Amino acid sequence: MGYDAHAAGAPSPPAEVARVMARYGAAANLLREKLGDISGLTLNTAGSPTYGLHLADPYANEVSIGSAFVKPTHYDLPALNDLHPAAFIAQPVLKVMDQALFPRREGLSAALNTLDPNSRRGFFLYGGYGDARPVSPPGLRFSALYGGRAMLAGSAKVELAEDDFVFMRPTESEGVFLQFGDIAVYDGDEVSAWWPTFRIHA
């Protein structure tokens, strides 16, 4: 296995992949010397951020792609521009504060809203699993004043009410699926299927 996802963090990913490919080729040639015909072996390489740089790889016959199929925000990379995010976390709104008030700073809320109109409304969601960023409706962000992921803030233009859903993109890999239940498959018109996630067993 020649997994080389580290190459995405190099100053020049194509140059690093070329170095990886040269080392991989040397290993493949050594295998060929020792075993003879290796055409029946699975020679794996690449990784989600680098698979596109292996399309003309003369040594490997399989590439590793996992997180790129989901495309969390960590994988918003130039090499993956042609791919679209495929998984979102949906969480219902439990409480709306209009206007948003900040503990022990209630008297400053009006001034804060004037300085930052995007702090006007506050939204509390069900659940806190998974590191994720809000993407829909647009204009939401986690409030730095409230701390952590406790409250989402938005302007008066953000039309959200209790029981509405906020959709977020995971920041990391598909491992976030294990923190939730089945995946609701949306086909563009409706939820058409429910897919169970793989379970980890020790």
Secondary structure as UniProt FT lines:
FT   STRAND          2..3
FT   HELIX           5..9
FT   HELIX           13..35
FT   TURN            39..40
FT   STRAND          44..46
FT   TURN            48..50
FT   HELIX           51..54
FT   TURN            55..56
FT   STRAND          62..63
FT   HELIX           67..70
FT   HELIX           73..75
FT   HELIX           78..80
FT   TURN            81..82
FT   STRAND          89..98
FT   TURN            103..104
FT   HELIX           106..108
FT   HELIX           109..115
FT   HELIX           117..119
FT   STRAND          121..125
FT   STRAND          132..136
FT   TURN            138..139
FT   STRAND          141..142
FT   TURN            144..146
FT   TURN            148..149
FT   STRAND          152..154
FT   TURN            156..157
FT   TURN            162..163
FT   STRAND          165..170
FT   HELIX           174..179
FT   STRAND          183..186
FT   STRAND          191..195
//
